Amino acid sequence: MKSPVKKYKTANVITLGCSKNLVDSEVMMRQLGAAGINTVHDSNTPADLIIINTCGFINDAKEESVDTILQWAAERKEGNIRKLFVMGCLSQRYKDELIKEIPEVDGFYGVNDLNAILTDVNAPLRTELLGERMVTTPSHYAYLKISEGCDRKCSFCAIPQIRGKNISKPIGQLVSEAQFLASSGVKELILIAQDLTYYGIDLNGKRQLAELLEELSKVEGIEWIRLHYAFPTSFPLKVLDVMRENPKICRYLDIPLQHINNRILKSMKRGADGDKIRKLIRTIRERVPGIAIRSSFIVGYPGETTEEFNELKEFIREAGFERLGVFTYSHEENTPAFRLKDNIRPATKAKRAEQIMMLQQEIATQKNEAKAGEILDVIIDRKENEFWIARTEFDSPEVDNEVLIEAGDKKVQPGQIVKVRITGADLYDLKASLL
């Protein structure tokens, strides 16, 4: 007769990678907490149960995930923790190899194995709690994952083979999730997905991001809604009208473009050429005056010539992105680009990435300095020493600019939206005074 599973008292969930992973962890933590397990997030303290939610997207992320697993595997071997579970993208992608290489791990689970994890810790899935989460971000903002997976075929990306095809959540379900978050004190929703602009096609054959935004904006308590990871090809322009006309939709758009050279875009299988991308950026700025555009680019893609790289630099200078990130190409097995020769030296990739970021620093500094004297709404994130740290609607947490406000005697609190006057600027931050 199989002996009953001894109940776990404590769990430590460690999340690596993107905000989509974070949402998965928060959903699981809600279930663990409901089962009476005292659950913490990203703690260095040993617990009965350690669950590592891994990233398996690019080399650096994979190395971080493996290093974290090995760190806790040593703790497991010493008997400092009772069980060690690994879940998420790395586990989904390399499960068989990981089982052989790190036997100290008690269980490896894929990206859709929540129910299996809960069963193995004697915490059966409580369906009435689906849509609820244990929010680990500051209580006034949270990520809202509107779909899972991706139908795109970008040559460099392993996400479709890890996460599967795009599955959109129904609007009603997302509104319910937003209502739960609002009841917990959330004022800012950050919409995330592998591809926001594809939302709804699998539900009824049409893009429904604009309709979703309208419904989410009706949720009482939600003040700001911002968009992350909008794929540029076939971008639903109606979204821009909603953004311009609805005061709750931040004039902020994260739209990863990856490159501008036609040959590279074709090899990347991005579905658009440079001219279409340039036209889209012009259209976005025309239809939403004052918008802040964040984009990301890849340098060192197989065969990228100096001329092609210089074309990218010139485009970035012309487009004047308010926010920008750059990645060096990662040669990922089982992707179409893996068949190409990874012939750009790592040092060259790093140098090109540095050049892009130096250029972006010039652009960002100019744009920041131009804001001097403006009156803007900001959301208070936290207090550090003598400053309140805040963000404008043009800045997403953790990756974008912050606004430093001298605390003084005025009473504000995290999550409060207040008006400030911009008094100064530096490379990445603005300085302001409360009105």
C-alpha positions, 0 to 999 in steps of 0.5 A, a space after each residue: 500500500 502506497 504511504 501518504 505524502 507527508 504535507 509540505 509546510 513551506 515552499 520557495 518559488 524561484 522565477 527566472 526569465 520573463 514576466 510570462 513566467 512570473 505570472 505562471 509562478 503567481 498562479 501556482 503560488 496561489 494554489 500552494 497557499 490555498 493548500 496551507 503551504 507557506 509560500 515565498 517568492 525568490 527567497 534565498 532561504 531553504 524551504 521544504 520545497 524549492 520550485 524553480 521556474 526556468 527560462 530556456 530562450 537564449 544561451 544566457 538565460 539557459 546558463 542562469 537557469 542551470 546555475 540556479 538548479 545546480 545551486 539548489 541541487 547542492 542544497 538538496 544533496 546536503 539535506 537542507 531542503 526536502 524536495 527540489 522541483 524544476 518547471 518552465 521553459 528549460 525543463 520543457 525543452 531539455 527534460 530528458 537531458 536534465 534528468 540525466 545530468 542533475 539527478 538531485 532534482 526530484 521532478 522536472 515539469 513542462 510549461 503546462 504541468 501545473 496540475 502535475 506539480 500540485 498533485 505531487 505535493 498533495 495540493 490538488 488543483 482548486 478550480 474555483 481559484 483559477 484566475 486568482 494569483 499571489 501577486 509578487 510585484 508591488 501591489 499597485 501593478 501586475 502583469 496580465 497574460 492574455 494568451 499563451 504560445 505563438 503561431 509565428 515562425 521567426 527563424 531565431 526563436 524556440 518559443 513556439 516549440 516550447 510553448 506551443 501554438 497561440 491560445 487566447 484567453 476569452 475576454 470575459 476570463 481576462 476581465 475577471 482576472 483584472 477584477 480580481 487584481 483590482 480588488 487586490 489593489 492593482 491600478 496598473 495592468 501590463 498586458 503580456 503575451 508572446 504576440 499581443 497583436 495576434 490576440 483573438 484570431 484563434 477565438 473567432 478569426 479576428 484580431 480583438 486586442 482593441 476590444 479587449 482594451 475597451 473592456 479592461 478599461 471598464 474595470 473599476 480600480 484600474 487606472 493604467 493599461 500598457 502593452 508589451 510585446 506587440 508583433 509588428 506584422 499585421 498590426 491592428 491599427 484600431 488599437 492606436 485609436 483606442 490608445 489615443 482616445 481612451 485615457 486609461 490606455 498608456 501611450 506606450 507600445 513595446 513592439 520588437 522589430 529585431 532588424 530593418 535590413 530586408 535580407 535579414 528580415 526575410 531570413 528571420 521570417 518576420 513577415 515584413 520588409 524595412 519599408 513596411 516597418 518604417 511606415 508602421 512606425 510613422 503611422 503609430 506616431 501620427 495616430 498617437 501623438 506623444 507616444 513612447 515606443 520601446 523596441 528590441 533588436 538583434 545584432 550579429 544574426 548569421 551573415 550580418 554584414 557591416 553595411 547591414 548593421 550600419 543600416 540598422 544603426 541609421 534606422 534607430 537614429 531616424 526612428 528615435 525610439 524612446 526606449 530600446 533593448 538589444 540582444 546579441 544573436 543566440 544560435 538555438 538548436 531546432 530553430 530554422 536559423 540553426 541551419 545557418 552558420 553562426 559566423 559572427 564572432 562573439 566579440 563582434 556581436 558584443 561590439 555591435 550591441 554596445 554601439 547600438 546602446 551608445 547611440 540609444 543613450 544619445 537619443 534617450 538623453 535628448 528626449 529626457 532633457 526635452 521634458 524639462 518643465 512639463 507637467 506629467 502624471 506619475 505613479 508612485 512605486 516606492 520610496 528610497 532614502 529622500 526620494 519617491 521613485 515614480 514612473 510616467 505612463 511612458 515607462 514600464 517597471 524595471 526596464 524603463 526610466 524612473 522619476 525621482 521626486 524629493 519627498 519633502 513633507 508632502 504625503 504620498 504612497 505607493 500606487 498613488 497617481 500624482 502630478 509632477 513638474 519635471 525639473 531635470 533629467 539625466 541619461 535614464 531618469 527624470 527629476 521632478 517636484 510634486 504639484 
